[in-house]
Amino acid sequence: MLGRLLILLLSVLPKHALSRGAGWVATRPIPRPLRARVHRGYSRVFGARPEEAALPLEEYPTLNAFFTRTLKPGLRPVAAAAIVSPVDATVGAYGVVQADTLVQAKGRDYSLTALLGDRELADRFEGGTYTTLYLSPKDYHRIHVPLAGDVTAASYIPGELWPVNVAAVASVANLFAANERIVVELDAAGGGHLAVVAVGATMVGMTRLVFDDLHTNARRRELQRRRYDPPVHLGAGDALGHFEFGSTVVLVCSQEAGTIEELALGATVRMGERIGSPARPA
């Protein structure tokens, strides 16, 4: 009931302005003597693990710097010869792409074409596998490459900024295709294609890429498509981007690239953990 009331309230509030405001607050400098206390307080409230941070807490000058922290070396080993999880997250959905359809939640489907904003691209994934990975405020917020290959294109698709929590996923039709997002297209080194879709959400300041200045929650809410020639070559586990707070990644894999193995709803995955098998070794 509380979740539905929140959705109703957000339907009449300026979600983009609220999210930009949250981003502004998160980038305000914290006096150095208070930084460790603030970041530990955030961690206690949301369940984050400050001990995993690569730097001492007083080295993070803002909440945003702590949200987007890197981790101590070796904490997320990348599985060899595997499709790996691009994020630390909770599994929200898993399935096979059938008739251009993905499952959002029980009783709620949506179109892959609508999600990717490109019918020709969506057709490449027919019969392939997908998973939806939800990042909560406690999670590590960086996004990594699930399988070695070449980034050939990226698109910013403007849209809404609904929450992506369980209540919103169950209540808002076509949520992931309605929210603004960045779609990264990857040609796997062993053949086939993957799409990594970083979905924006309420109170997410921005979603950014490491190899381009594309970002969500832009003031000019216009479709932007980038093609890379030469493509951007990245290895499995390499940095792809980050969320400035929490959100959702939808990962889609063509049959030619491999198979995302069945993932239990509600299961926790860590970045670099094996979640599937490539069709051919890179």
N, C-alpha and C positions, 0 to 999 in steps of 0.2 A: 504493500500500500504506500509506504513512504517513497519507494522508488518511482511509482507512478505519479505521485504528487510532485516529485522533483521534475519529472519529464514535463508535466503540465505547466509548471512554473517556468521552465526553460523555454517552452514554446512561445512565451510572450516576452522573454528577456533578450537583449542584444548579445548573443553568445560570442560573436567575434570580438566585440569590444571588451567583454568580460575576460576573455582569454588573453587578449593583448594586455589588459590591466594586470592579470596574474603574471604574465611574462615580465612586465615592468617591475612589479614588486620583487620577483625572484632575482632580478639583476641589480637590486639596490645593494651597495656595499655594506658589509657587516663589520663593525669595528673589530680589529684583530683579537682583543681580549675576550670577545663574546662569541667568536666563530665556533669554537669547539662545543660550547654549551648549546648554541642554536642547532647545530647539525646533529648533536646527540639527542636533543629534544625532538627534532623531526624524526629521527630514527626510532625513538621509543614510540612515538605516536603511530607511525606507519609500519614498523617492523623491518626497517632497512638494516643492513649490516655494515656499520661504519668501519669495522675492523678489516673489511675487504678493500677499502679505499687505497689507492696507490700512494697517496700523500697524507701527511698528518692533517687532522681536521682543520687546524688553524691556517692551513695553506689554501683553503677554499674561500675566496673572498665574498662569495654570494651564495644564496640558496641554489641558483641555477648551476653554478660551478660544481656544487655538491651533487645535484641531481644528475649531472652529465659526467660524473667522475669516471675515470678509468680505474681498473682494478690492479692489484698487486700481480706481478708476473707469475704465471703458472697456475692461477686460480681457475682458469677456464681452458683446460687443454682441448685442442681441436682433434676430434676423432679422424683417423686416417681412412682414406678410401670410402668416404661416406658423405651423404647429404647431412649437414649438421644444422642444429637449431641456430637461427640467426640472433636469438635474444634469450634472455632469462624471462620466462613467462609461464602462464597457465593456459593449457589447451582449452580453447573454446569451441572448436569444431574440427572435424576431420572427415574426408570423404573423397569420392571420385567425381570428377567433373562430368556431368551427364546432361546433354541437351542445353549447354550453356548455363547450367544451374549449380549454385553452391548453396549449402545450408547455413543459415545464420543462427538459428535456434530451432527447437522443436516447433514445427508448424509454420516456420518462416524461412522461405527461400529467397534468393536474389540472383540477379543475372551477372555472370562473369563479364560479359560485354560492358554492362553498366559500370562495374567496378573498375575495369581497365580503361574504359573510354575509347575502345578500339575493337571493332568486331573481327577484323582480320587477325589481330593479335590474340584475341580470345579463342579463335578457331584452332590455334596451334596447341591449345591445352585440352581440347576435347578428349575425354578418356584418361586424362592425367589425374594426378592426385593433388590435394590441397590440405592446408591446415590453417586455422585461425589461432593466433597466439596473443593473449592479453597480458599487457604489462601493467601492474598495479603500482601505486606510488612507492612501494617498498623495493621494487626491482631495480636492477642495473639497467640503465636507460639507453645503452648504446646498441646499435644494430650492426650486424656483421654479415659477411658473405656466406651463404649456405653451401656453395659448391664452386670450385674454381672455374673461372671463365672470363668472358669479356662483357662489360657493360656497354651496350650499344645505344641505349636511349634511356631517357628519364622524362617524366611528365609531371607537372603540377596540375591537378584537377581541382578547381575551387568547388566549394559546396558548403554544407552545414557544419556545425560543430556540436553535435549531440554527444553526450557521454557515451562511453563504450563499455560500461560495467554490465553486470548480469541483468539488472532491471531494464536498462536501455536496450540491450540486445533482444530481450524478450518482448519489448513494447514498441519499438520504433521500426516501422517497415523499411526494408532496404537500407538499413543503417550504414553499412560500410560503403555502399555505393552512393549514399546521400552525403556522407561527410566528406570534407575536403581531404585530399590524400596526395602522396607522391608515389608514382609507379616507376619502379626501376626494372628495366628489361635486361636479362642476362643470357648470353649464349654460353652454355656449358662447354667446358674444354673438351669433354668427350662426346659432344653432340647434344642436340635438343635445347630446350629453352626453360628458363625459370622467370617468374615475375615475383618481385618482392614489393608488396604494397604497404607503405607506412601510412596508416589512417590517423588523421587528426582527431581531436576530441575537445570537449569543453575544458577550459582551464589549462590546456596544453599550450604553452607560450608559442612554440614553433617546433616543426620537425625539419631537420637540416640534413644535407648530404655532405660527405667529406670531399667529394671531387667536383662539386658544382655549387653555385650560390642559390639554387632552387630551395625554397622553403615554404611551408604552409603558413596560414594566417597572414598572408600578404595583404597590404592595404589595397593593392590593385588586384582584385579577385578575378583574374583572367587566366584562361587556359594557356599553359606554356609547355611546349614540347622541345626537347633537346635531343639531337642525334650526335653521336660521337664518332668521328672519323679522323684519326684511328680510334678504335674503341679503347675503353679503360680496362686494362687487364688487372684482375684481382684474384688472389688465392682464397681458398676456403678459410674462414675465420678472420679475414682482413676487415678492417673497419669500413662500413658503408655509410653510416650516418648516426643520428641520435635524436631522441625525443627530449624536449625540454619539459619534462614531467613524465606521465605515463600514457600509454595508448595501446594500439593494436597493430600487429603485422599479420597480413594475409600472405602466405607463401603458396605459390602455385607452380607445379612441376609437370612438364610434358612427359609423355610416355617415353619419348626418345632420350630424355635426360636421365630418367630413372624413376624411382617410386618412393614417395613418402610412406613410411610404414604406418600401420594403424596406430593411432594415438588415443588413449582413453580420455574422455572428456573430464576436465578437472585435474588432469595430471600436471605435474610441474616439470618443466624442462629447463636446462641450463644452456647458455650459449656454448657452442662447440660440441655439445652432446650429439651422438648419432641419432638421427630420426628417420633415416632412409638410405636407400642404396642407389648409387649412380648406375646407369645402364652399362656404361663402359668406363674403365679407369681413365683418368685424365692423362 
